Amino acid sequence: MDWGTELWDQYDIIEKHTQSGLELVEKYVKFVKERTEIEQNYAKQLRNLSKKYNSKRSSKDEPDCRLSSYQSFLDILNEMNDFAGQRELIAENMMMNICIDLTKYLQELKQERKLYLMEAKKAQQSLESTYKQLDSSKKRFEREWREAERAAQYADKTDQDINATKADVEKAKQQAHMRAHIAEECKNDYAAQLQKFNKEQNQFYFSDMPQIFNKLQDLDEKRVRKLAQGYVLFSDTEKHVMPIIGKCLEGITKAGTNVNEKNDSMVLIEQNKSGFERPGDLEFEDYSQGINRTSSDSSLGTPKGPMDLLGKNRSKNFWLFSKKSKLSSSTLPPFSNPPAPSPANGPPSPKFGRDPLSYCLKEINKTVKPRISSFRTLRRSPMVTEDFGHLPPEQRRKRLQQKLEEICKELQKEVDQSEALGKMKDVYEKNPQMGDPASLASQISQTSQNIERLRGELSKYETWLAEAGGRGEMLRYKAHTFNNNGAHDLHSPDGAHSDESTPDASQAIYAEFDDDFEDEELTLPIGNCTAMYNFPGASEGTISMQEGEVLAVVEEDKGDGWTRVRRNNGDEGYIPTSYVTISLNK
């Protein structure tokens, strides 16, 4: 059904309806704009929230960074940031595909509607003008016809009047005839105008206005379809990003499931294990019997035990929990068997009571000096030292190993750069047109200085690692050889770290370690182990394993909960001791 047929006489209704439809489009555009503002503000608040809790993120050196619960929280913040990006994308797509598109289409509709209404108004004015001409001709015909009738009546009256002359009668008849002729012309003009008006009126009501109304109907229906598409886009815009939003939410769920409380506990143990053994029982000191020790017992005045060696530790049971008390040389815990200097697979140290003199001398040479220095630094001063002496022994050893690896990588990089510069210099010397060899002198000199500096640091940190008890691990750094313009093995007889070229008397304390290095260089397996559980090996220095896998044990657990193993393909790394069953070679 068409508007032109059914609503031919409802021009005002059609005009009002089309105007109301355009206002509805404007109202919907305004609604979507406000929705985009809400989405943008929501996304901004989410980003600010994520940034607020992410800006205080600790550096990679912070202990918490290795905890799965901490990493999962960072993953959640990242997912929320991506979630905010999707909300911004929703706002952007709604603005582009709905607001801007509908606004542009609305302007076109307004112009088209205005054109149709102007055509209707023009047709209406033309019909009204024709009607006015019709009405004017009709009135003129009516007037002239009356005048003609009066003129005819006057002529008849004059003709019957006996007193009227023949000339008066003739004049009256001529006047009546003239008026009748004028009236006849007016009648014909009125008939023509009536025919013209009827034709235009028929054209107006049956052709012009129905066409205009049908055009307005088409315009309104297109508006409704476009508006319906805008309604659908309002939903589809968000549906298109729902898969990505779902992935963000899945990432948050995955971050929660990735939290491993057991792994966090092992990480905490690994990071904070001091390496000290728990203090042993105090010996009973019987003051009821006099003990007279002569100088012949020992020229060094050998004490009865570690308590006499390091002083009476009468408050040892409280120093771990006391915040106010300061640890002094007299409050050190009773000296126990140090785990680091002894071989990983070696026999335990003899008990003190069997040979007091040899035990004290050996322990003094091996561990007392470095232990006291490191332990006192840990308890007395929080100041960070270059040799990491402020850390507990186990942590100090790990940090020194990490520092040595960094120095080795940097040194290898400088050596490679020096070799490249040397080759480039040879090319320039053979082909002068390619470059000036003298231009590389400053770079070669700087590289050589960097290599010498790094060699000194490498030697220094290896010495500290030996003090910390990193015996087997230090072999990796001693085996490095850098060949840069006559570079030599760092531990060759003419190297910078040769024992013969080191006059420091304190190195004699660790001289007995050097005899064992050659035997441990190959790190032969000391047994086998079978995995009871799967282990991903995500942390640095660890190795993954599957349940039931058999690995070779290279280094036994030193008390920190980790065992070093090796695969058949040569891959080595640490695994949790509690995850495997170990069978050592006898």
Order of alpha helices (4+ residues) and beta strands (2+ residues): alpha-alpha-alpha-alpha-alpha-alpha-alpha-alpha-alpha-alpha-alpha-alpha-alpha-alpha-beta-beta-beta-beta-beta
